[in-house]
């Protein structure tokens, strides 16, 4: 199949000596920071084999399948990918200090060794993990090795839309290290987690600080009274004098905020936070934001932002790049996608079946973009006749399909279901503090879905401050906060119910721009040949199907999609982000019509 390798506007500017160097975790930031991105040695071996030698250099954090990695090789399920590098000279044992090694994400199974000693085995290709490597360090040269296996869609592990045989709505499988690798030096006892919850109706923040090895603080306290378990939190902003509170480790602190300034996409105001715990000092931020479902003046359930009805105009965002696959070529590329969608009048992105680097959410926080975060799907092969074709027909006739047919849904493996639950909880924990995130999307179109009501309860227990979209598309079990509709083909008629109603996928209109698409084959739900025709079709759908349904109860929309992805040429932007295919004036005008003003 003919393939045209596309380059984004940032491809040529990737500096191999300075790759994605921005601080990777803005919600918990220290002065200490050692970036380990750049060239590593690599080798492929068979299962259970060790490399006799490393065959080349790979540019971390780009996966070997991504052109920017310099490898151009797919890791197969029966193979092992080995990474190796020497740690910088500044990494060595220091009395009273610890060295923490962080991986943003490694797809799917990683074994990490320092100086030949295995320190961590991690399963799950989308979530960050950390390792205290202090006791394995020595003076002089230190060696870091990472061993990776990736089963992609050949097993029940979480995989998103990756597929070994890509095509249509499924894309090139990628593997290995695909987010920033970095280290930091911390005191023996240090802040491990900061949990911040805005209590909007009380004009206050609830803050909890968790420490690693907190018991050591008590042991070192001269009085033995636990005084060293005290922590100090300072809250400040450009509009107020700093507020300082003292509290205890792992206990809730309540900090009232005078003259509270709300956060919204139109006014993304952030408060600064500083935490002092013994010798440790970290910086973070937070926002005053509330998301809820309430009834409007006509008694229709609506999404309320900060206690006011708020229509969410969204775009499906899959986070794929032709040069980096899952990994954006640079920080500026992530910012570009968010800014362009804001400039078009959208105020929400649905992050589709992928977890981004922490900096992506940080940019949504500071620029003002609401986020619906999908959980990453997994499971065995799904039966398309059941989860796609039959489900679509049943949805059209408003017939509910139960999610108890685990074999048809690819969820017969008990271990796979347990892993999904563990990753759901960890996803919520890792992303909890980001004010931009207003909804958790648990399942998409039945892919790997199981026991939706039970999973909804688990998510609610992990976070009761956000909305839950139990089943985006179909296989709705009637729970969660959202009646979540996908409609690419049929007339839309909304009827208000107890939950809020959202059109969480629509459009998918395809336009192939010569020189800006990769494959001869084109995938989309309606094919257009000219930009003017595409823009007209977009206008007709919005004016005919969306706008009239707002008065009936429609409270959010998600257009498919932000950019083309491989064969899918249904993006607002081309895959290389070079061309905007919809008329921007048309999009902005229609977005202004989609509002809840007056409700």
C-alpha positions as CSV (number, residue, x, y, z in Angstrom):
1,X,0.0,0.0,0.0
2,X,1.3,3.4,-1.0
3,X,2.4,5.5,2.0
4,X,3.3,9.2,1.9
5,X,5.2,10.0,5.1
6,X,3.9,13.3,6.3
7,X,5.8,15.9,8.4
8,X,4.3,18.4,10.7
9,X,5.3,22.0,10.8
10,X,7.5,21.1,13.8
11,X,9.2,17.9,12.5
12,X,12.3,19.7,11.1
13,X,12.8,21.7,14.3
14,X,13.1,18.7,16.7
15,X,16.5,19.1,18.3
16,X,18.0,15.7,19.0
17,X,20.0,17.2,21.9
18,X,17.0,18.9,23.5
19,X,13.9,16.7,23.1
20,X,10.7,17.7,24.9
21,X,12.8,19.3,27.7
22,X,9.9,21.2,29.4
23,X,9.2,20.2,33.0
24,X,6.9,17.1,32.6
25,X,4.8,17.4,35.8
26,X,3.7,21.0,36.5
27,X,1.2,19.9,39.2
28,X,4.1,18.8,41.5
29,X,7.2,20.7,40.6
30,X,10.6,20.9,42.2
31,X,13.8,22.7,41.4
32,X,15.6,19.4,40.9
33,X,15.1,18.1,37.3
34,X,17.2,15.9,35.1
35,X,15.8,15.2,31.6
36,X,16.8,11.8,30.2
37,X,15.3,12.2,26.7
38,X,17.6,11.9,23.8
39,X,19.5,9.1,22.2
40,X,19.5,5.7,23.9
41,X,21.0,2.4,22.6
42,X,18.5,-0.1,21.5
43,X,18.1,-3.7,20.3
44,X,15.4,-6.2,19.4
45,X,15.5,-9.8,20.5
46,X,13.3,-12.8,20.6
47,X,11.3,-13.6,23.7
48,X,13.5,-14.5,26.7
49,X,16.7,-13.5,24.9
50,X,19.3,-10.9,25.9
51,X,21.0,-8.6,23.3
52,X,24.5,-9.6,22.3
53,X,25.0,-6.0,21.3
54,X,23.0,-2.8,20.8
55,X,22.3,-2.2,17.1
56,X,21.7,1.5,17.0
57,X,20.4,4.6,18.7
58,X,16.7,5.5,19.3
59,X,15.5,9.0,20.0
60,X,13.6,8.8,23.3
61,X,10.7,9.4,23.9
62,X,9.6,8.5,20.4
63,X,8.4,4.9,19.9
64,X,10.4,2.7,17.4
65,X,7.5,2.8,15.0
66,X,7.5,6.6,14.9
67,X,9.6,8.3,12.2
68,X,11.1,10.7,14.7
69,X,12.7,7.8,16.7
70,X,15.1,7.1,13.8
71,X,14.3,3.4,14.0
72,X,11.3,2.7,11.8
73,X,10.7,-0.8,13.2
74,X,7.6,-2.4,14.7
75,X,7.9,-4.3,18.0
76,X,6.0,-7.6,17.5
77,X,4.2,-9.4,20.4
78,X,6.7,-12.2,20.5
79,X,9.7,-9.8,20.6
80,X,11.5,-7.8,23.3
81,X,12.8,-4.2,22.8
82,X,15.8,-3.3,24.9
83,X,16.8,0.3,25.8
84,X,20.1,1.3,27.4
85,X,21.9,4.4,28.4
86,X,24.4,5.8,30.9
87,X,23.0,8.2,33.5
88,X,24.4,11.7,33.6
89,X,27.5,12.2,35.9
90,X,25.4,14.4,38.2
91,X,23.4,11.2,39.3
92,X,25.3,9.7,42.2
93,X,24.6,8.8,45.8
94,X,24.2,11.7,48.2
95,X,23.8,11.3,51.9
96,X,20.2,12.3,53.1
97,X,18.9,12.6,49.5
98,X,17.0,10.2,47.2
99,X,17.0,9.9,43.4
100,X,13.6,9.2,41.9
101,X,13.4,8.0,38.3
102,X,10.2,8.8,36.4
103,X,8.6,7.3,33.3
104,X,5.7,9.2,31.7
105,X,4.5,6.1,29.9
106,X,6.0,2.9,28.5
107,X,3.8,0.7,26.2
108,X,3.0,-2.0,27.5
109,X,5.1,-4.0,29.9
110,X,8.4,-2.6,31.2
111,X,11.2,-4.0,33.3
112,X,13.6,-1.3,34.6
113,X,17.1,-2.1,35.8
114,X,19.9,0.1,37.2
115,X,23.4,-1.3,37.2
116,X,22.0,-4.8,36.4
117,X,19.6,-4.9,39.3
118,X,15.9,-5.1,38.4
119,X,14.0,-2.4,40.3
120,X,10.6,-2.3,38.8
121,X,8.2,-4.3,36.7
122,X,5.3,-2.2,35.3
123,X,2.3,-3.3,33.3
124,X,0.2,-0.7,31.5
125,X,1.1,1.4,28.5
126,X,-0.6,4.7,29.4
127,X,0.2,5.7,33.0
128,X,3.3,7.1,34.7
129,X,5.4,5.3,37.2
130,X,8.3,6.2,39.4
131,X,11.2,4.3,41.0
132,X,13.5,5.2,43.9
133,X,16.8,4.1,42.4
134,X,19.1,5.5,45.2
135,X,20.2,2.2,46.7
136,X,21.3,0.9,43.3
137,X,23.5,4.0,42.4
138,X,27.2,4.1,42.7
139,X,29.9,6.7,42.3
140,X,31.1,6.8,38.7
141,X,29.2,5.3,35.8
142,X,25.6,4.2,36.3
143,X,23.8,2.1,33.7
144,X,20.0,2.2,33.0
145,X,18.3,-0.6,31.1
146,X,14.6,-0.9,30.1
147,X,13.2,-4.1,28.7
148,X,9.8,-3.8,26.9
149,X,7.2,-6.2,25.7
150,X,4.1,-5.0,23.8
151,X,1.2,-7.3,22.9
152,X,-0.8,-4.6,21.2
153,X,-4.2,-6.0,20.2
154,X,-3.1,-9.6,20.5
155,X,-4.0,-9.7,24.2
156,X,-6.5,-8.1,26.6
157,X,-4.2,-5.4,27.9
158,X,-5.2,-1.7,27.3
159,X,-4.4,-0.6,23.8
160,X,-6.6,2.3,22.7
161,X,-7.0,2.4,18.9
162,X,-3.7,0.7,18.2
163,X,-3.8,-2.4,15.9
164,X,-1.0,-4.5,14.5
165,X,-2.9,-4.5,11.1
166,X,-3.9,-0.9,11.0
167,X,-6.7,0.4,8.8
168,X,-9.8,2.5,8.9
169,X,-10.6,3.7,12.4
170,X,-7.7,1.8,13.9
171,X,-4.1,3.0,13.7
172,X,-0.5,2.0,13.7
173,X,0.5,0.2,16.8
174,X,3.3,1.9,18.7
175,X,5.4,0.6,21.6
176,X,8.1,1.3,24.1
177,X,8.9,4.5,25.8
178,X,6.6,7.3,24.4
179,X,6.6,9.9,27.2
180,X,9.5,11.8,28.9
181,X,11.9,10.0,31.1
182,X,13.4,12.1,33.9
183,X,14.9,12.1,37.4
184,X,14.8,14.4,40.4
185,X,16.6,14.5,43.7
186,X,14.5,14.7,46.9
187,X,15.1,14.6,50.6
188,X,14.8,11.3,52.5
189,X,11.2,12.2,53.3
190,X,9.4,14.1,50.5
191,X,6.0,15.1,49.1
192,X,4.7,12.1,47.1
193,X,1.2,13.3,46.3
194,X,-0.8,16.5,46.5
195,X,-4.6,16.2,46.4
196,X,-6.5,19.4,45.7
197,X,-10.3,19.7,45.6
198,X,-12.1,23.0,44.9
199,X,-15.1,23.4,47.3
200,X,-16.7,26.0,45.0
201,X,-19.9,26.6,47.0
202,X,-17.8,27.2,50.1
203,X,-15.2,29.4,48.4
204,X,-12.4,27.1,49.7
205,X,-9.9,24.5,48.7
206,X,-9.5,21.2,50.4
207,X,-5.9,20.1,50.3
208,X,-4.3,16.8,51.4
209,X,-0.5,16.2,51.3
210,X,0.9,12.7,51.3
211,X,4.6,12.0,52.0
212,X,6.9,9.2,51.1
213,X,8.4,7.6,54.2
214,X,6.4,10.0,56.5
215,X,7.2,7.9,59.6
216,X,10.8,9.0,59.3
217,X,9.8,12.6,60.1
218,X,8.3,11.5,63.4
219,X,11.3,9.4,64.3
220,X,13.6,12.4,63.7
221,X,11.6,14.7,65.8
222,X,13.5,15.5,69.0
223,X,10.3,15.7,71.1
224,X,8.9,12.5,69.7
225,X,5.5,14.3,69.5
226,X,5.1,14.1,65.8
227,X,5.8,17.8,65.3
228,X,7.8,17.1,62.2
229,X,4.8,15.7,60.5
230,X,3.4,19.2,60.1
231,X,3.4,20.7,56.7
232,X,2.8,24.3,55.5
233,X,0.7,25.2,52.5
234,X,0.8,28.6,50.9
235,X,-2.0,29.7,48.5
236,X,-1.5,32.9,46.4
237,X,-2.5,34.6,43.2
238,X,-1.9,37.9,41.4
239,X,-5.1,39.2,43.0
240,X,-4.5,38.4,46.7
241,X,-1.9,38.3,49.4
242,X,-0.5,34.9,50.1
243,X,-2.5,32.7,52.6
244,X,-0.5,30.3,54.7
245,X,-1.9,27.3,56.7
246,X,-0.3,24.5,58.7
247,X,-1.7,21.0,58.8
248,X,-0.7,17.4,59.3
249,X,0.4,14.8,56.8
250,X,-2.4,12.9,55.1
251,X,-5.1,14.9,56.7
252,X,-7.5,17.3,54.9
253,X,-6.7,21.0,55.2
254,X,-9.4,23.6,54.3
255,X,-8.2,26.9,53.0
256,X,-10.9,29.6,52.5
257,X,-10.4,31.9,49.5
258,X,-11.5,35.5,49.9
259,X,-13.0,37.2,46.8
260,X,-13.0,33.9,44.9
261,X,-12.1,34.0,41.2
262,X,-13.8,31.3,39.2
263,X,-12.0,29.3,36.4
264,X,-13.7,28.9,33.0
265,X,-12.7,28.5,29.4
266,X,-13.3,32.2,29.0
267,X,-11.3,33.1,32.1
268,X,-8.9,30.3,33.0
269,X,-7.7,31.8,36.3
270,X,-5.3,29.7,38.4
271,X,-4.1,29.9,42.0
272,X,-0.5,29.1,42.9
273,X,0.3,26.6,45.7
274,X,3.5,26.0,47.5
275,X,4.0,23.1,50.0
276,X,6.8,22.9,52.6
277,X,7.3,19.6,54.3
278,X,10.5,19.2,56.3
279,X,13.3,19.9,53.8
280,X,11.1,19.4,50.8
281,X,9.4,22.2,48.8
282,X,7.0,21.7,45.8
283,X,5.0,24.1,43.7
284,X,1.6,23.4,42.2
285,X,-1.6,25.2,41.1
286,X,-5.4,24.9,41.4
287,X,-8.6,26.5,40.1
288,X,-12.0,27.3,41.5
289,X,-14.3,25.3,39.2
290,X,-17.5,23.3,39.7
291,X,-19.2,21.0,37.2
292,X,-22.6,19.6,37.9
293,X,-25.9,18.6,36.4
294,X,-28.9,20.8,37.4
295,X,-32.2,21.7,35.9
296,X,-32.6,24.8,33.9
297,X,-35.6,27.2,34.1
298,X,-37.7,24.8,32.0
299,X,-36.9,21.9,34.2
300,X,-34.5,20.2,31.7
301,X,-31.2,18.7,33.0
302,X,-28.2,20.7,31.9
303,X,-24.5,20.8,32.5
304,X,-23.8,23.6,34.8
305,X,-20.3,25.2,35.0
306,X,-19.8,27.2,38.2
307,X,-23.6,27.0,38.9
308,X,-24.7,28.3,35.5
309,X,-26.0,26.5,32.4
310,X,-23.1,26.0,30.0
311,X,-23.2,24.5,26.6
312,X,-20.1,22.4,25.8
313,X,-19.0,22.6,22.2
314,X,-16.4,19.9,21.8
315,X,-14.1,18.1,19.3
316,X,-12.9,14.5,19.4
317,X,-9.1,14.6,19.9
318,X,-7.2,11.4,19.4
319,X,-3.7,12.8,19.9
320,X,-1.9,11.1,17.0
321,X,0.9,12.6,15.0
322,X,2.4,11.5,11.7
323,X,6.0,12.0,12.9
324,X,5.6,10.9,16.5
325,X,2.5,8.7,16.6
326,X,1.4,9.0,20.3
327,X,4.2,11.5,21.1
328,X,3.8,15.1,19.9
329,X,7.0,16.4,18.3
330,X,7.3,19.2,20.8
331,X,5.4,21.2,23.5
332,X,4.4,23.8,21.0
333,X,2.6,21.2,18.9
334,X,0.3,20.3,21.8
335,X,-0.4,24.0,22.4
336,X,-1.2,24.6,18.8
337,X,-4.0,22.0,18.7
338,X,-5.6,23.5,21.8
339,X,-5.3,27.1,20.7
340,X,-6.6,26.5,17.2
341,X,-9.7,24.8,18.6
342,X,-10.3,27.7,21.0
343,X,-9.9,30.2,18.2
344,X,-12.6,28.3,16.3
345,X,-15.0,28.7,19.2
346,X,-14.8,25.2,20.8
347,X,-14.6,25.0,24.6
348,X,-14.1,21.3,25.1
349,X,-11.9,18.4,23.8
350,X,-12.8,14.8,24.3
351,X,-9.5,13.0,24.7
352,X,-10.3,9.8,22.9
353,X,-9.1,6.5,24.4
354,X,-5.6,7.9,25.2
355,X,-3.9,9.5,28.2
356,X,-1.7,12.4,27.2
357,X,1.5,13.6,28.9
358,X,0.8,15.8,31.9
359,X,1.8,18.9,30.1
360,X,-1.1,18.6,27.7
361,X,-3.6,18.8,30.6
362,X,-1.5,21.7,32.0
363,X,-2.0,23.6,28.8
364,X,-5.7,23.0,28.9
365,X,-5.7,24.2,32.5
366,X,-3.9,27.5,31.7
367,X,-5.4,28.2,28.3
368,X,-8.9,27.3,29.3
369,X,-10.2,24.2,27.6
370,X,-12.6,21.7,29.1
371,X,-11.7,18.0,28.8
372,X,-13.7,14.8,28.8
373,X,-11.2,12.1,29.5
374,X,-11.8,8.6,28.1
375,X,-10.5,5.6,29.9
376,X,-8.2,3.4,27.7
377,X,-10.1,0.4,26.3
378,X,-8.7,-3.1,26.2
379,X,-10.0,-6.7,26.1
380,X,-9.9,-9.4,23.5
381,X,-11.1,-8.9,19.9
382,X,-14.6,-7.4,19.8
383,X,-17.3,-9.0,17.7
384,X,-18.0,-6.2,15.2
385,X,-21.5,-7.6,14.2
386,X,-22.5,-7.1,17.9
387,X,-20.7,-4.1,19.2
388,X,-20.9,-2.0,15.9
389,X,-23.6,-3.1,13.5
390,X,-26.3,-4.6,15.7
391,X,-25.6,-1.9,18.4
392,X,-26.1,0.9,15.9
393,X,-29.5,-0.5,14.8
394,X,-30.6,-1.0,18.4
395,X,-29.5,2.5,19.3
396,X,-31.6,3.9,16.4
397,X,-34.7,2.1,17.8
398,X,-33.8,3.2,21.3
399,X,-33.4,-0.4,22.5
400,X,-31.0,-0.9,25.3
401,X,-28.3,-3.6,25.0
402,X,-26.9,-5.1,28.2
403,X,-23.2,-5.4,28.7
404,X,-23.2,-8.8,30.3
405,X,-22.3,-10.7,27.1
406,X,-18.6,-10.7,28.1
407,X,-17.3,-12.9,25.3
408,X,-18.9,-10.8,22.6
409,X,-17.5,-7.7,24.2
410,X,-14.0,-9.2,24.5
411,X,-14.1,-9.2,28.4
412,X,-14.1,-12.8,29.4
413,X,-10.7,-12.6,31.1
414,X,-11.1,-11.9,34.9
415,X,-7.5,-10.6,35.1
416,X,-8.2,-8.2,32.2
417,X,-11.3,-6.8,34.0
418,X,-9.3,-6.4,37.2
419,X,-6.6,-4.6,35.4
420,X,-9.1,-2.2,33.8
421,X,-10.5,-1.3,37.2
422,X,-7.0,-0.8,38.6
423,X,-6.1,1.5,35.7
424,X,-9.3,3.4,35.9
425,X,-8.6,4.2,39.6
426,X,-5.0,5.2,38.7
427,X,-6.1,7.4,35.8
428,X,-8.4,9.3,38.1
429,X,-5.7,9.6,40.8
430,X,-3.0,10.8,38.4
431,X,-5.3,13.4,36.6
432,X,-7.5,14.4,39.6
433,X,-6.0,17.8,40.2
434,X,-6.4,19.1,36.6
435,X,-9.3,21.6,36.7
436,X,-9.8,21.3,32.9
437,X,-11.1,17.8,33.3
438,X,-14.9,17.8,33.9
439,X,-16.0,14.3,32.8
440,X,-14.7,10.7,32.9
441,X,-15.8,8.6,29.9
442,X,-15.7,5.0,31.0
443,X,-16.5,3.0,27.9
444,X,-16.7,3.8,24.2
445,X,-19.2,2.0,21.8
446,X,-19.0,-1.2,23.8
447,X,-15.2,-1.8,23.2
448,X,-14.2,-4.0,26.0
449,X,-17.2,-2.8,28.1
450,X,-18.4,-4.9,31.1
451,X,-20.6,-4.4,34.1
452,X,-21.2,-0.7,33.4
453,X,-23.2,0.1,36.5
454,X,-20.6,-1.5,38.8
455,X,-17.7,0.4,37.0
456,X,-19.7,3.6,37.3
457,X,-19.9,3.2,41.1
458,X,-16.2,2.5,41.3
459,X,-15.4,5.7,39.3
460,X,-17.9,7.7,41.5
461,X,-16.2,6.5,44.7
462,X,-12.8,7.6,43.2
463,X,-14.1,11.0,42.2
464,X,-17.5,12.4,43.0
465,X,-16.6,15.9,41.9
466,X,-16.9,15.3,38.1
467,X,-19.5,14.0,35.7
468,X,-19.4,10.4,34.5
469,X,-20.3,9.3,30.9
470,X,-20.9,5.6,31.5
471,X,-21.1,4.5,27.9
472,X,-20.3,6.8,25.1
473,X,-22.3,5.8,22.0
474,X,-24.2,2.7,22.8
475,X,-24.5,-0.1,25.4
476,X,-25.8,2.5,27.7
477,X,-27.0,0.9,31.0
478,X,-28.9,4.0,32.2
479,X,-26.3,5.1,34.7
480,X,-23.8,7.9,35.1
481,X,-24.7,11.6,34.5
482,X,-24.9,11.6,30.7
483,X,-27.1,10.1,28.0
484,X,-24.3,9.9,25.5
485,X,-25.3,9.7,21.8
486,X,-23.2,8.9,18.7
487,X,-25.0,9.8,15.5
488,X,-23.3,9.8,12.1
489,X,-26.2,8.7,9.9
490,X,-29.7,9.3,11.3
491,X,-31.9,12.3,12.0
492,X,-31.4,13.5,15.6
493,X,-34.4,14.1,17.9
494,X,-33.6,14.7,21.6
495,X,-36.0,14.0,24.4
496,X,-35.0,15.2,27.8
497,X,-34.7,12.6,30.5
498,X,-33.3,12.4,34.1
499,X,-29.7,12.6,32.9
500,X,-28.1,15.3,30.8
501,X,-28.1,14.6,27.0
502,X,-24.9,15.0,24.9
503,X,-24.1,14.2,21.3
504,X,-20.6,12.8,22.0
505,X,-19.8,11.9,18.4
506,X,-21.1,13.3,15.1
507,X,-19.9,14.4,11.8
508,X,-16.8,12.4,10.6
509,X,-17.0,14.2,7.3
510,X,-14.1,13.3,5.1
511,X,-12.0,15.5,2.7
512,X,-8.7,14.3,1.3
513,X,-6.3,17.2,0.6
514,X,-3.7,16.2,-2.0
515,X,-0.2,16.1,-0.6
516,X,-1.5,16.1,3.0
517,X,-2.7,12.5,3.5
518,X,-0.8,9.3,3.9
519,X,-2.7,6.5,2.2
520,X,-4.5,5.9,-1.1
521,X,-7.5,4.5,0.9
522,X,-9.7,7.0,2.5
523,X,-12.0,6.4,5.5
524,X,-14.9,8.7,6.6
525,X,-18.6,8.7,7.2
526,X,-19.3,11.1,4.2
527,X,-16.9,11.9,1.5
528,X,-16.5,15.4,0.1
529,X,-14.2,16.6,-2.7
530,X,-14.0,20.3,-2.1
531,X,-13.5,22.5,1.0
532,X,-16.6,24.5,0.2
533,X,-18.8,21.4,0.0
534,X,-17.4,20.1,3.3
535,X,-18.1,23.4,5.0
536,X,-21.6,23.5,3.6
537,X,-22.3,19.9,4.8
538,X,-21.0,20.9,8.2
539,X,-23.3,23.9,8.3
540,X,-26.3,22.0,7.2
541,X,-25.9,19.3,9.9
542,X,-25.4,21.9,12.7
543,X,-28.4,24.0,11.6
544,X,-30.7,21.1,10.9
545,X,-29.8,18.6,13.6
546,X,-28.0,20.3,16.5
547,X,-29.4,23.8,17.0
548,X,-33.1,22.8,17.1
549,X,-32.3,20.1,19.6
550,X,-30.7,22.5,22.1
551,X,-34.1,23.7,23.3
552,X,-35.2,20.0,23.7
553,X,-32.3,19.2,26.0
554,X,-29.1,18.8,24.0
555,X,-26.3,20.2,26.3
556,X,-23.0,19.2,24.6
557,X,-21.6,18.2,21.2
558,X,-18.4,16.5,20.1
559,X,-17.5,16.8,16.4
560,X,-15.3,14.0,14.9
561,X,-12.6,15.1,14.8
562,X,-9.7,17.5,15.4
563,X,-7.3,16.2,12.8
564,X,-7.0,13.4,10.2
565,X,-5.4,10.2,11.5
566,X,-3.8,7.9,8.9
567,X,-6.6,6.6,6.6
568,X,-9.2,8.7,8.5
569,X,-9.4,12.0,6.6
570,X,-12.3,13.5,8.6
571,X,-10.3,16.0,10.6
572,X,-10.8,19.8,10.9
573,X,-7.1,19.9,10.3
574,X,-5.0,17.6,8.0
575,X,-2.9,15.0,9.8
576,X,0.2,17.1,9.4
577,X,-1.6,20.2,10.9
578,X,-0.8,22.2,7.7
579,X,-4.3,22.8,6.4
580,X,-7.6,23.7,8.0
581,X,-10.2,22.0,5.9
582,X,-13.4,23.6,7.3
583,X,-14.0,27.3,6.7
584,X,-13.0,28.9,10.1
585,X,-15.6,31.7,9.7
586,X,-18.3,29.1,9.3
587,X,-17.2,27.1,12.3
588,X,-17.0,30.2,14.5
589,X,-20.4,31.4,13.4
590,X,-22.0,28.1,14.1
591,X,-20.3,27.8,17.5
592,X,-21.8,31.1,18.5
593,X,-25.3,29.6,17.8
594,X,-24.7,26.7,20.1
595,X,-25.3,28.2,23.5
596,X,-27.5,27.9,26.6
597,X,-28.0,31.7,27.0
598,X,-31.6,32.1,28.1
599,X,-31.9,28.7,29.6
